[in-house]
Amino acid sequence: MVVYSDLDQALALASLPGDVDGYISICGYGSLLSEKSARSTFPNLTNFRTARLNGFRRLFSIVGAIFFTHGIANLKTHEIAGLSAEPCEDETIIITVFDINKTEIPAFIQRERGYSFLPVFPESLDGKPYTNPAVLCGSYTDEEFFKYRCPEGKETYFRQYGEYKIHKIWRDDALPCRVYLRHCVLAAKSLGDEAYNNFLDHTFIADRKTTIRQYFEKTGTSIMEEEPPESLKTRYGG
């Protein structure tokens, strides 16, 4: 059910100007770096392209409920985190941008309700700024989420994690979910060397210090041998 705070967000996003009448642009920086993955979520998307976003970094800091649903979270090793993006003055990330019909906004917000929604102005890879904003799923805090987006309260929300005893969404002590990280790396690589190296060097684990390149140097590359379960073959297949 879409709560009132989500409805307010939907109205705000729907009022943003789009490149094409009736459409709004969405930023992808993790799983949505893959067009195939993006289409598994947004089958009617249009105008999929690569862009640059200045003043932001990627961060593995949000506990992904979907990882538990599909059995790819590892509580013992704390490998349970998905990606978010947060402002960081000296950082730049290579992203994808695509357009969805504004009628899809409520479903988009409900699916990504753990995030804040930020209007941003990416630029093309040759440095040409976008004239219209795109929507970025940004980092949040548990306090902000439960105050503004989840009036039903913590007890009701955390029931989706069942026996896993997860009581905090936004973390600074979690590690990337292995299957998800592999997918994001492969998706970035499919966009070319610039996007691939940008992902390795401008994506951080939750400590905000260790890049993914450094993380691989410490842990080895066995993560890249992880295969998604059948239920996520398309969405997290690289």
WOHUFEN-V636178 format. One record per residue. N is the residue number from 1. RES is the residue in three letters. SS is DSSP state (H for helix, E for strand, L for the rest). PHI is phi in radians with two decimals (NA if undefined). PSI is psi in whole degrees, 0 to 359 (none if undefined). Layout:
n=N res=RES ss=SS phi=PHI psi=PSI
n=N res=RES ss=SS phi=PHI psi=PSI
This chain:
n=1 res=MET ss=L phi=NA psi=135
n=2 res=VAL ss=L phi=-1.45 psi=119
n=3 res=VAL ss=L phi=-1.47 psi=171
n=4 res=TYR ss=H phi=-1.07 psi=321
n=5 res=SER ss=H phi=-1.11 psi=323
n=6 res=ASP ss=H phi=-1.15 psi=322
n=7 res=LEU ss=H phi=-1.12 psi=318
n=8 res=ASP ss=H phi=-1.04 psi=317
n=9 res=GLN ss=H phi=-1.08 psi=318
n=10 res=ALA ss=H phi=-1.08 psi=317
n=11 res=LEU ss=H phi=-1.14 psi=321
n=12 res=ALA ss=H phi=-1.14 psi=316
n=13 res=LEU ss=H phi=-1.19 psi=323
n=14 res=ALA ss=H phi=-1.15 psi=337
n=15 res=SER ss=L phi=-1.45 psi=350
n=16 res=LEU ss=L phi=-1.20 psi=140
n=17 res=PRO ss=L phi=-1.22 psi=142
n=18 res=GLY ss=L phi=-1.88 psi=166
n=19 res=ASP ss=L phi=-1.15 psi=327
n=20 res=VAL ss=L phi=-2.20 psi=140
n=21 res=ASP ss=L phi=-0.92 psi=128
n=22 res=GLY ss=L phi=1.53 psi=2
n=23 res=TYR ss=E phi=-2.12 psi=158
n=24 res=ILE ss=E phi=-2.36 psi=148
n=25 res=SER ss=E phi=-1.61 psi=138
n=26 res=ILE ss=E phi=-2.08 psi=139
n=27 res=CYS ss=E phi=-1.63 psi=138
n=28 res=GLY ss=E phi=-2.04 psi=133
n=29 res=TYR ss=L phi=-2.36 psi=355
n=30 res=GLY ss=L phi=-2.23 psi=254
n=31 res=SER ss=H phi=-1.09 psi=331
n=32 res=LEU ss=H phi=-1.40 psi=6
n=33 res=LEU ss=H phi=-1.20 psi=339
n=34 res=SER ss=L phi=-1.64 psi=124
n=35 res=GLU ss=H phi=-1.13 psi=321
n=36 res=LYS ss=H phi=-1.06 psi=316
n=37 res=SER ss=H phi=-1.15 psi=317
n=38 res=ALA ss=H phi=-1.05 psi=320
n=39 res=ARG ss=H phi=-1.26 psi=339
n=40 res=SER ss=H phi=-1.24 psi=337
n=41 res=THR ss=H phi=-1.76 psi=321
n=42 res=PHE ss=L phi=-2.17 psi=78
n=43 res=PRO ss=L phi=-1.08 psi=339
n=44 res=ASN ss=L phi=-1.83 psi=18
n=45 res=LEU ss=L phi=-1.09 psi=156
n=46 res=THR ss=E phi=-2.35 psi=164
n=47 res=ASN ss=E phi=1.00 psi=50
n=48 res=PHE ss=E phi=-1.26 psi=123
n=49 res=ARG ss=E phi=-2.59 psi=166
n=50 res=THR ss=E phi=-1.76 psi=142
n=51 res=ALA ss=E phi=-2.55 psi=177
n=52 res=ARG ss=E phi=-2.14 psi=138
n=53 res=LEU ss=E phi=-2.16 psi=114
n=54 res=ASN ss=E phi=-1.51 psi=148
n=55 res=GLY ss=E phi=1.42 psi=19
n=56 res=PHE ss=E phi=-2.40 psi=155
n=57 res=ARG ss=E phi=-2.32 psi=156
n=58 res=ARG ss=E phi=-1.55 psi=149
n=59 res=LEU ss=E phi=-2.61 psi=128
n=60 res=PHE ss=E phi=-1.46 psi=88
n=61 res=SER ss=E phi=-2.35 psi=359
n=62 res=ILE ss=E phi=-1.98 psi=132
n=63 res=VAL ss=E phi=-1.30 psi=123
n=64 res=GLY ss=L phi=-1.57 psi=114
n=65 res=ALA ss=H phi=-1.06 psi=324
n=66 res=ILE ss=H phi=-1.08 psi=331
n=67 res=PHE ss=H phi=-1.15 psi=326
n=68 res=PHE ss=H phi=-1.34 psi=319
n=69 res=THR ss=H phi=-1.01 psi=322
n=70 res=HIS ss=L phi=-1.77 psi=7
n=71 res=GLY ss=L phi=1.28 psi=27
n=72 res=ILE ss=L phi=-1.92 psi=1
n=73 res=ALA ss=L phi=-1.43 psi=146
n=74 res=ASN ss=E phi=-2.18 psi=99
n=75 res=LEU ss=L phi=-1.16 psi=326
n=76 res=LYS ss=L phi=-1.09 psi=322
n=77 res=THR ss=L phi=-1.72 psi=0
n=78 res=HIS ss=L phi=1.16 psi=21
n=79 res=GLU ss=E phi=-1.52 psi=79
n=80 res=ILE ss=E phi=-2.33 psi=6
n=81 res=ALA ss=E phi=-1.72 psi=142
n=82 res=GLY ss=E phi=-1.88 psi=184
n=83 res=LEU ss=E phi=-1.63 psi=148
n=84 res=SER ss=E phi=-2.35 psi=179
n=85 res=ALA ss=E phi=-2.37 psi=140
n=86 res=GLU ss=E phi=-2.42 psi=153
n=87 res=PRO ss=E phi=-1.05 psi=138
n=88 res=CYS ss=E phi=-2.73 psi=112
n=89 res=GLU ss=E phi=-0.92 psi=317
n=90 res=ASP ss=E phi=-1.69 psi=11
n=91 res=GLU ss=E phi=-1.84 psi=156
n=92 res=THR ss=E phi=-2.47 psi=136
n=93 res=ILE ss=E phi=-2.16 psi=144
n=94 res=ILE ss=E phi=-1.51 psi=128
n=95 res=ILE ss=E phi=-2.26 psi=177
n=96 res=THR ss=E phi=-1.97 psi=157
n=97 res=VAL ss=E phi=-2.36 psi=138
n=98 res=PHE ss=E phi=-2.58 psi=167
n=99 res=ASP ss=E phi=-1.95 psi=139
n=100 res=ILE ss=E phi=-2.19 psi=157
n=101 res=ASN ss=E phi=-1.19 psi=142
n=102 res=LYS ss=H phi=-1.11 psi=342
n=103 res=THR ss=H phi=-1.17 psi=342
n=104 res=GLU ss=H phi=-1.51 psi=356
n=105 res=ILE ss=H phi=-1.07 psi=313
n=106 res=PRO ss=H phi=-1.00 psi=318
n=107 res=ALA ss=H phi=-1.16 psi=321
n=108 res=PHE ss=H phi=-1.06 psi=314
n=109 res=ILE ss=H phi=-1.15 psi=318
n=110 res=GLN ss=H phi=-1.12 psi=322
n=111 res=ARG ss=H phi=-1.21 psi=326
n=112 res=GLU ss=L phi=-1.94 psi=32
n=113 res=ARG ss=L phi=-1.16 psi=343
n=114 res=GLY ss=L phi=-1.26 psi=348
n=115 res=TYR ss=L phi=-1.76 psi=161
n=116 res=SER ss=E phi=-1.47 psi=162
n=117 res=PHE ss=E phi=-2.11 psi=117
n=118 res=LEU ss=E phi=-2.02 psi=131
n=119 res=PRO ss=E phi=-1.38 psi=125
n=120 res=VAL ss=E phi=-2.28 psi=162
n=121 res=PHE ss=L phi=-2.10 psi=91
n=122 res=PRO ss=L phi=-1.19 psi=179
n=123 res=GLU ss=E phi=-2.38 psi=156
n=124 res=SER ss=L phi=-1.17 psi=165
n=125 res=LEU ss=L phi=-1.15 psi=342
n=126 res=ASP ss=L phi=-1.64 psi=12
n=127 res=GLY ss=L phi=1.61 psi=10
n=128 res=LYS ss=L phi=-1.53 psi=118
n=129 res=PRO ss=E phi=-1.17 psi=146
n=130 res=TYR ss=L phi=-1.24 psi=145
n=131 res=THR ss=L phi=-1.54 psi=340
n=132 res=ASN ss=L phi=-2.10 psi=150
n=133 res=PRO ss=L phi=-1.28 psi=157
n=134 res=ALA ss=E phi=-2.11 psi=158
n=135 res=VAL ss=E phi=-1.66 psi=128
n=136 res=LEU ss=E phi=-1.99 psi=133
n=137 res=CYS ss=E phi=-1.38 psi=107
n=138 res=GLY ss=E phi=-1.77 psi=168
n=139 res=SER ss=L phi=-1.13 psi=155
n=140 res=TYR ss=L phi=-2.41 psi=188
n=141 res=THR ss=L phi=-2.26 psi=160
n=142 res=ASP ss=H phi=-1.04 psi=320
n=143 res=GLU ss=H phi=-1.08 psi=315
n=144 res=GLU ss=H phi=-1.15 psi=318
n=145 res=PHE ss=H phi=-1.05 psi=310
n=146 res=PHE ss=H phi=-1.30 psi=338
n=147 res=LYS ss=H phi=-1.39 psi=317
n=148 res=TYR ss=H phi=-1.84 psi=338
n=149 res=ARG ss=L phi=-2.13 psi=344
n=150 res=CYS ss=L phi=-2.37 psi=72
n=151 res=PRO ss=L phi=-1.19 psi=345
n=152 res=GLU ss=L phi=-1.23 psi=345
n=153 res=GLY ss=L phi=1.70 psi=166
n=154 res=LYS ss=H phi=-1.13 psi=316
n=155 res=GLU ss=H phi=-1.04 psi=316
n=156 res=THR ss=H phi=-1.17 psi=317
n=157 res=TYR ss=H phi=-1.12 psi=315
n=158 res=PHE ss=H phi=-1.33 psi=357
n=159 res=ARG ss=H phi=-1.09 psi=334
n=160 res=GLN ss=H phi=-1.15 psi=341
n=161 res=TYR ss=H phi=-1.56 psi=354
n=162 res=GLY ss=H phi=0.90 psi=234
n=163 res=GLU ss=H phi=-1.36 psi=1
n=164 res=TYR ss=H phi=-1.39 psi=350
n=165 res=LYS ss=L phi=0.99 psi=42
n=166 res=ILE ss=L phi=-1.52 psi=124
n=167 res=HIS ss=L phi=-2.21 psi=12
n=168 res=LYS ss=L phi=-2.60 psi=132
n=169 res=ILE ss=L phi=-1.54 psi=308
n=170 res=TRP ss=E phi=-1.66 psi=120
n=171 res=ARG ss=L phi=-2.24 psi=153
n=172 res=ASP ss=L phi=-2.01 psi=11
n=173 res=ASP ss=L phi=-2.18 psi=5
n=174 res=ALA ss=L phi=-1.61 psi=161
n=175 res=LEU ss=E phi=-2.01 psi=160
n=176 res=PRO ss=E phi=-1.07 psi=138
n=177 res=CYS ss=L phi=-1.09 psi=129
n=178 res=ARG ss=H phi=-1.09 psi=310
n=179 res=VAL ss=H phi=-1.08 psi=319
n=180 res=TYR ss=H phi=-1.17 psi=316
n=181 res=LEU ss=H phi=-1.05 psi=314
n=182 res=ARG ss=H phi=-0.97 psi=313
n=183 res=HIS ss=H phi=-1.02 psi=313
n=184 res=CYS ss=H phi=-1.10 psi=319
n=185 res=VAL ss=H phi=-1.09 psi=314
n=186 res=LEU ss=H phi=-1.14 psi=322
n=187 res=ALA ss=H phi=-1.12 psi=316
n=188 res=ALA ss=H phi=-1.11 psi=319
n=189 res=LYS ss=H phi=-1.09 psi=326
n=190 res=SER ss=H phi=-1.17 psi=342
n=191 res=LEU ss=L phi=-1.54 psi=353
n=192 res=GLY ss=L phi=2.05 psi=171
n=193 res=ASP ss=H phi=-1.09 psi=321
n=194 res=GLU ss=H phi=-1.10 psi=314
n=195 res=ALA ss=H phi=-1.16 psi=321
n=196 res=TYR ss=H phi=-1.09 psi=309
n=197 res=ASN ss=H phi=-1.17 psi=326
n=198 res=ASN ss=H phi=-1.09 psi=319
n=199 res=PHE ss=H phi=-1.10 psi=315
n=200 res=LEU ss=H phi=-1.13 psi=325
n=201 res=ASP ss=H phi=-1.76 psi=348
n=202 res=HIS ss=H phi=-2.22 psi=20
n=203 res=THR ss=E phi=-2.09 psi=133
n=204 res=PHE ss=E phi=-2.13 psi=150
n=205 res=ILE ss=L phi=-1.30 psi=180
n=206 res=ALA ss=L phi=-1.14 psi=345
n=207 res=ASP ss=L phi=-1.30 psi=352
n=208 res=ARG ss=L phi=1.11 psi=15
n=209 res=LYS ss=L phi=-2.12 psi=321
n=210 res=THR ss=L phi=-1.61 psi=119
n=211 res=THR ss=E phi=-1.33 psi=166
n=212 res=ILE ss=H phi=-1.14 psi=325
n=213 res=ARG ss=H phi=-1.05 psi=315
n=214 res=GLN ss=H phi=-1.17 psi=324
n=215 res=TYR ss=H phi=-1.09 psi=316
n=216 res=PHE ss=H phi=-1.12 psi=323
n=217 res=GLU ss=H phi=-1.11 psi=327
n=218 res=LYS ss=H phi=-1.42 psi=321
n=219 res=THR ss=H phi=-1.75 psi=347
n=220 res=GLY ss=L phi=1.48 psi=175
n=221 res=THR ss=L phi=-1.82 psi=20
n=222 res=SER ss=H phi=-1.07 psi=337
n=223 res=ILE ss=H phi=-0.98 psi=325
n=224 res=MET ss=H phi=-1.28 psi=354
n=225 res=GLU ss=H phi=-1.66 psi=355
n=226 res=GLU ss=L phi=-1.20 psi=137
n=227 res=GLU ss=L phi=-1.95 psi=137
n=228 res=PRO ss=L phi=-1.23 psi=153
n=229 res=PRO ss=L phi=-1.16 psi=165
n=230 res=GLU ss=H phi=-0.96 psi=324
n=231 res=SER ss=H phi=-1.17 psi=343
n=232 res=LEU ss=H phi=-2.12 psi=15
n=233 res=LYS ss=L phi=-0.97 psi=318
n=234 res=THR ss=L phi=-1.42 psi=312
n=235 res=ARG ss=L phi=-1.16 psi=322
n=236 res=TYR ss=L phi=-2.10 psi=34
n=237 res=GLY ss=L phi=-1.62 psi=7
n=238 res=GLY ss=L phi=1.64 psi=none
